[in-house]
Amino acid sequence: MRSTLLAAALVALAGSAAASTFLSILPPGQDGLVPETGTPGPHAGDQVAIYADLILAAPGLKQTDLLRLYKDAGIDAPATPERVEHPRAGVTIARDAFGVPHVKGETRGDVFFGAGYATAEDRLFLTDVFRHVGRGRLSEFLGGILGLDATLAMDRGIYAVAGYSEEELQKQVDDFPSLYPAFAADVMNDITEFTAGMNAYIAEARSDPTKMPREYGAFHLTLEDWQVRDVVAIATLFTSVFGSGGGGEQTNVLLRQALEARLGAERGR
């Protein structure tokens, strides 16, 4: 993923008081995969031009500008999908003209499995970075990617608010059903199916270089299976950032730039 920023709008369309539409925009694009064997896909940057125009239009954005500066983010599957995948029986992932996945399942579990698979397909390396940042272990994973002092400072910041061990992360998973019995079964099944979807893609990536993010080979990293407690680690990260009023966006930009610089250096060798 080239950025973690997301701008989204929910608006009532002019002349239609009863209908609403969901609109969104991703500065870089949907596809965050640079495969071992090739270049980024067609959706790595196909929203950049729209986003650039949006920045120029703000803050005087008018309702009539919305459909020009944002793209449709409706939940319905596209009428003419760019491609369709069935990662397991009962799961359909239909991608629209911008490569955005629309997941449909025969069961609730199928939907969460498809969401996990699509997440890994588009953002596997980013989620791997996040699960390490959420543990305060970015420096262990990527060394001094932001400069050693800055990377260690990020790790120390996470440890200061939520320095959980693996056992403590797992305990949060194990304790959840007794703490929230009213909805624990659904939530745990959702997370388990999401994890299974992530691991289904990870298994494919290990045997198919076109599905393996280039960063793993370039940085000599091992791709580990996804764990349910990884969801807890990432939730810890998001809570520590956004739960305290936001911030850290510039650090995210610097991390992205540092990753791209190192990946570019590896390509040039």
N, C-alpha and C positions, 0 to 999 in steps of 0.2 A: 504494500500500500504506500502510495506516495504522499499521503497526508491523512491525518485523522479528523480533519475538519468536515463537518456536515452542516449545510444550511438547508432548512426545510420550511415549508409554508403550508398551512391549511387555510384555504380561502373559499368564500362563497363566490361562485362565478357570477359575473354581471348578467342580469336578466334572468337569473334562475335562483330564486330565494330558497327553493326546496332542495337544491342539489349542491353538494360540495365536492371538491376534488383535492387529492393529495398531490403535492408537488415537492420535488427535491432537487438537489444539485450536489455533486461531489467534485471538488476542484480538479483532481487528477483524472478521475474516471473509476469505473467499477473494478477493472481487472488489475489485481496487484501481483500477478504471477509473472516472473521472468524465469522461464524454464531453463534447465541445464543445457538444453540443446538449441535454444534459439533466442529470439528477441521478444520484447513484450507484445502481448496481443493487441488487437485493434481497439480495445476499450481501456487501454492504460491511460490515455489522455484525451479521449473524445468529448469530455465535458469541460475542458480547459477554456475553450473560446467562450462558451456560454457563461461560465463563472467570471471570466474577465469582464464581460459586458455587464454582469450583475454588479460587480464592484464599482464600475463607472457610473451606473445608474443610481446607486445608493448615495445619500439617504433620501433622495426624492423619488423613490420607487412608487409607481402608480399601479393600481390594480390591473390596468390594461397591459402592463409590462410583464405580468407574472407568467403567462403562458409562453412568452418569448424567452424569458430569462431562467425559467425552471423547466424541468421535464416531468412528464407524468409519472407519478409514483403510486398509482392505484394498485390495489391488492389483486385484482383479477389477472389471470394469465393473459399474455398477449394473444391477440387474434391470429397473428402470423409470427410465431416465435422464430428467433434467429437459429436456435437449436434447442433440442429437448433431450433430457437425460433421465434414465431410470436406474439410479444407483442400487436399488433393491426393489423387489416386488411391492407394489402399493405406493411407491414414491415417484412423483413426476416433478422434474425441475425444468421449467420452460423459461428461457432467457429472451428478454425483449431486445429491441434494436440497439440499446446501450449496454447489453450484456448483463442486465440486472436479473437475478434469479427470482422466479415466482414459484414457490414450493407448494405442491398439492399432495395430500396423502389420503389414503383410505381411512386411516385412524389418526388420532392425535399423536401417537408415537411416531407414525410415518412422517408427519410434518416436522417434528423436531429432529428426526434422523436426517431428513432432507436439508434442514437448516444447518445442521452440523457439517454435512457433506459440502454444501455450497460455501460455507464459511471457510473450510479448509481449502477448497478449490480456489477461492479468490484471495484469501488473506492468511494462509497457513503460517508463513514466516512471521507476520505481524503478531498473530496470536501467540506464537512461541515466544517472541520478545516480551509480550505483555505478561505471560505467565511467569517469566523470570523476573521482570520488574516488580510484579506483585509479591514476589518472595524476597525482594531485596538482593537479587542475584544477577543483575544485569552485567556487572563487571566479570562475574564468573563465566557468563555466556558469551559476551562479546568483547571482553577486555576493556581497555580504556577508549571505547568508541566515541565518547564525547570529550576525550581528554581524561586522563586517569582521575584527576581530582574531581571533575564534574560527575563522572560516572559513579565513583565511590560516594560522592555526596548524595546522588539520587538513591543509591542503595541504603545509605544511612538514614535518609529521610523516611523511607518505607519502614525500616526497622524501628525507627523511633515511635511510629504510630501503630504498627502491626507486624512485629518481627516474629511471625509464626514459624514453628518448626513443621516438618512434614507430618509429624504425629498430631500436632495441634490443628493443622488444616484438616486432616482426616477426621479428627474428633468432632469438628464442626459439622462435617457431613453426617457422621454417625449419630450425633445428638439431634439433628434437625427434626426427625420424625416425632420425637417425644416433646420437643419444644413447640411444634406447630402441627398438632395432629389433625386439625380440620382440613388442611390442604397439603400436608406433607407428601402423601402418596402420589398425587399428581405432579408436584414439583420434582420429586426425586425421579419419577419415571421420565419426565421431560429432560432432565439433566442427563440421565443415563442414555436416553435415545440420542440426544445431541452428541454426547461423547462417542457413541457407537458410530454415528455419521462421520465425525472427525476422523476416527480411526479407520473407517472404511476407505476414506480418501488417502490417509497416510500409508495404508498398506499398498494401495495402487501406486503411489508416488515412489515408493521404495523399489518398485520393479519397472517403472516407466519414467525415463528421464524427462519426457515432455510434461510430466505432472509434478516433478520435483523442483521446488524453488531453487534458483541458482545460488542463492545466498548460502545454502548448506555446503555446497562444494567449494565455493569461493572462500568461505570463512572456516572451512574444515570442521563443521559442526555435525553432531549426531542428532538425527530426528527421532525423538522419543515418542512413544505412544501418548495419547491424550488420557488424562485422568479426571475423574469427577472432581477431585480436589483442586484441579487447575482452574475450574470455574470459580471456586472460592478465592483463589489467589488473585484472579483478575478482578473479581468483585471487590476485593480488598483494595486494589489499586484505584479503581474508579471511585470508591467511597472516600479514600484518603485524599483524592484530588478534588472531586466535585462536591463531596459532602462537606468540605470545609470552605466552600465558596469559590471553587474553580482555581484557575492559575495553572502554571506549568505548560501552557500552550507553546511558548517559545522553546521550552526544552524539547517538546515533541518535534518542532520544526528542526532544531539542531540535530536531534537524533536521526531524523529522516535524511538530512543533508550528509551527515557523517556516514550513514549506511550506503548512500548512493556513491559517495566519494570512494569508499573502500571497494565497493563492487566495481566501479569504473576502473580502479587501479588493477583489480584482478583481471578484468577483461583485457587490459592493455598489455598483460604479460605474455 
